[in-house]
Amino acid sequence: MTRLILVCGPTGAGKTTYSMALSKEIGAVKFSIDPWMQTLFAEDIDTLDFSWVMSRVERCCKQIWVVCEQILSLGGSAVLDLGFTTKAQRNLFVSKAFALGIEAEVHYLDFPSRARRERIAQRNVEKDPDVFAFEVTETMFDFMEPKFEQPDQEELKNGCWVRI
């Protein structure tokens, strides 16, 4: 069965770890935005400019979709760990999937803010290559925290709410 799963949650919720485990469990190809950004643009970053970063995230997401669409068209499944911070971002990929005749699943990872801060601090120290693409500073965490839009029940009708 072809599946497209969009993994979302606030910074430090465990999206990459969850996506790795889920993709192995269901035999899906996993796409994570952080390694793409690190590989393609890390050397070009002089200062942390949100609009500069987001324009490159958007480019990566477009290219990831091109590959993902091929996988789905061939009957494969994909797990997308692309942040999906806003409802509009999630809706865009849900619509793309719908155009292929696929009902995308949104998996929302819910994890308390304090625990996420601790997880990020540990990840920054350990630098496990499976989940570490770049250091997330307190400033970055605080900047992104209010930007995350929690999915509503309508978005989760085909997915799930994972309380960690």
N, C-alpha and C positions, 0 to 999 in steps of 0.2 A: 504494500500500500504506500503510495506517495504521500509524504507529509512535508509541510513547511512549518517550522516552529520558530517564532520570534521570541527571544528571551529578553526580558526587560527587568529593570530594577534600578534603584539608585546606586551611586558610586559605592563600590565595596561590598555589594550584596552577594557576590559570588557567581556572577553571570558566566564568567569564563569557565570556572570549575564545573558548574552545573552543565554548561553546554558541552564540555568535553565528555562528561559521564553520559549524558543523554545521547549524544551522537554515537558513542560506542554501543549503548544499549539498543538503539533502534537501527543501527547500521546506516547512519546519515553522514553527509559531508558537513563539517562545521566550518563556518566562516566567522572569524573574530576581527573586529575593526582595529584593535590595538596593534597587532603585529603588522597589518597593512600600513597603518600610519607610521609606525616606527621604521619599517623598512623603506618606505617611499619618501618620507618627509622629515624624519628626525634630524638629519644633517643640515636641513635648511632652516630650522627654527632658531631665530635670534632672540626673540622675546615671546612670551605667551600672549598672543593676540587671538582672542576668541573667534573673531570673524575669519581670520586667516586659517585657523585650525578647522573651523566648521566648513569652510568652502572645500577643503581637502577631504574632510570626512565625507562630504556629499559626493565628491568625485569617486572616492573609493567605493561607496555604497552603490553608485551607478554601475561600476565595473563588476563588483561582487554580484549584483543582480544579473548581469549578462551571463555570468558563469552559472549562477544558481538556476536561472531559467532553463539553461541547457540540461542541467541535472534533472530538474523536475520534469521536463519534456520527455526525458528518457525513462521516466518511471522511478527515478531515485528520490531520495529525501534529503532535506537540508535543515540544519539548525543555524539560525542567524543570531550571533552575539554582536550586534551592531550598536548597542547602547539603547536605542529606542526610547530616548528620554521623554519625547512628547507624543501625545495622541496622534498628532498629524503625521509624525514619522512612522508610527505603527500603521496608521490607516493607509498610507502610501503603499506599503508592502503587502498589506491585506488586500488592497485593490489589485495590485499586480498579480497576486496569487489567484484571486477570483477570476481575472481575465484568462487564466490558464485552466480554469475549472477546478481549482484547489481551494479548500477552506483552510486558511492559515490558522494556526493555533498560537495564542499569546500566552506565554508562561511568565507570570509575574513573581519575582523573588522579593519577598518582604523580610527585611532584617533590620533590627533597631539601629538607629544612627550611631550610638556609642560603640556598639559591637562592630559596626562597619569601620569606624575610625581605628579601632584596635586591629582589625583584620588588615587594613591598609598599612598601618605602621609595621606590622609583622611582615607583610609582603615586601615592603620597601627594604627591609633588612635582609630577608632571606633571598630575594631575587630569584625565586624558582622560575626557570625558563619556560615552564609550561603555562604559567599565569602572569608572569611579570614582563611587561613591555616597556614601562617607564615608571619613574617615581611619581606617586601622587602626593602632592604636598597638602598641608592643612589649608592653604589658600585655595588650591584647586578644589578640594573637597567642599569647602565653604561656598565657593562660587557655584558649583554644580548642584549643591543640595536643594536649593529652592527651584531649580529648573526642572526637576523630575516631576512628571505628571502621572500620578497613579492611575492605572487602568480601571475603568468602571466594569460593572457586571456584564454589560453588553459586549465589551471587548474580550472578556474572559469566557464568553459562552462556549467557545470551542477549545479553550485552553484550560489553564489552571492557575490558582493562587498558591504559591509555595511559601509557607511560613517557616523560616529557618530559625 
